[in-house]
Amino acid sequence: MPKARNTIHQKPKARQAGRFSFRSFTTINRKLKSVKPISWSIPSNLFSRENLGRQIPFILFLTFLGILYIANSYNAEKTIIEIGRTKRQIEELRFSYITTKSELMFHSKQSAVASKLSNSGVKESLVPPVKLYIKARNKNG
């Protein structure tokens, strides 16, 4: 018998506030029971006295790598702090350069030079400069 296409479905009931569904807890419990314990993959004699004695060089090697890792991260942080400090110094020096350059441009203007030299008695020339030409000499004399 074919299914009817137009059917009315009942709306699910709204949950009341403060009530939990125990169905979700049972699902979680089922999933937890299906998980295998870790002990099936670890041999029982892994941490015995004989095996531990053979693994000491490897444990020391891992410890050394851990110390190197910590030292490297410390050195990297120190370098980053130093880079930031250097950037701030470069910015300050750049501002100082721009200030000094603008002061030099102001002091090297013709009016500023004339005002500084007026006290010493040196005055501007009112005659424009003249270009001097040197005649070329002959090689013979």
SVG drawing of the C-alpha trace seen along z (x, -y; Angstrom):
<svg xmlns="http://www.w3.org/2000/svg" viewBox="-3 -97 108 104">
<polyline fill="none" stroke="black" stroke-width="0.4" points="0.0,0.0 1.6,-3.4 2.3,-6.0 0.1,-9.0 1.9,-12.1 -0.1,-14.7 0.0,-13.7 -0.2,-15.9 2.7,-15.3 2.3,-16.1 4.6,-18.8 7.1,-17.6 6.2,-18.7 8.2,-21.6 10.5,-20.6 9.7,-22.0 12.4,-24.2 14.7,-22.4 13.9,-18.8 16.6,-16.6 16.2,-13.9 17.6,-10.6 17.8,-9.3 20.9,-11.4 22.6,-10.0 21.9,-6.4 23.4,-7.1 26.6,-8.5 26.8,-5.5 26.5,-3.1 29.3,-5.0 31.6,-5.0 31.1,-1.3 32.0,-0.6 35.4,-2.5 38.3,-0.1 40.6,-0.9 44.1,-2.1 45.7,0.8 45.0,3.2 47.6,1.3 50.3,0.8 52.3,3.9 52.1,4.8 55.9,5.0 56.6,1.6 57.5,-0.1 59.2,2.9 62.6,2.4 64.5,4.1 62.8,2.1 63.1,-1.1 66.8,-0.6 67.1,-0.2 65.0,-3.3 67.0,-5.7 69.1,-7.0 66.0,-7.7 64.3,-9.4 67.5,-11.6 67.4,-12.4 63.7,-13.5 64.6,-15.6 67.4,-17.2 65.1,-18.0 62.6,-19.5 65.3,-21.8 66.3,-22.8 62.7,-23.6 62.3,-25.8 65.6,-27.6 64.6,-28.2 61.2,-29.6 62.9,-31.9 65.4,-33.0 62.7,-33.7 60.7,-35.8 63.9,-37.7 64.6,-38.4 61.0,-39.6 61.3,-42.0 64.6,-43.3 63.1,-43.8 60.3,-45.9 62.8,-48.0 64.9,-48.5 61.8,-49.6 61.0,-52.2 64.6,-53.5 64.5,-53.7 61.2,-55.6 62.7,-58.1 65.9,-58.5 63.7,-59.1 61.8,-61.8 65.1,-63.3 66.4,-63.2 63.4,-65.0 63.5,-67.7 67.3,-68.3 66.8,-68.4 64.0,-71.0 66.1,-73.1 69.1,-73.0 66.9,-74.0 65.6,-77.0 69.1,-78.1 70.5,-77.8 68.0,-80.1 69.4,-83.3 67.4,-85.5 68.4,-83.5 72.1,-83.6 71.9,-87.4 70.3,-88.1 73.0,-86.1 75.9,-87.8 74.4,-91.3 75.9,-91.5 79.4,-90.7 79.3,-93.5 79.0,-91.3 76.2,-92.5 74.6,-91.2 76.1,-92.3 73.7,-94.4 75.7,-93.7 74.7,-90.4 77.5,-87.9 79.4,-88.0 80.5,-84.9 84.2,-84.8 85.5,-83.3 89.0,-82.0 90.4,-82.1 91.9,-78.9 95.6,-79.0 97.3,-77.6 99.6,-74.7 102.3,-76.6 102.5,-79.4"/>
</svg>
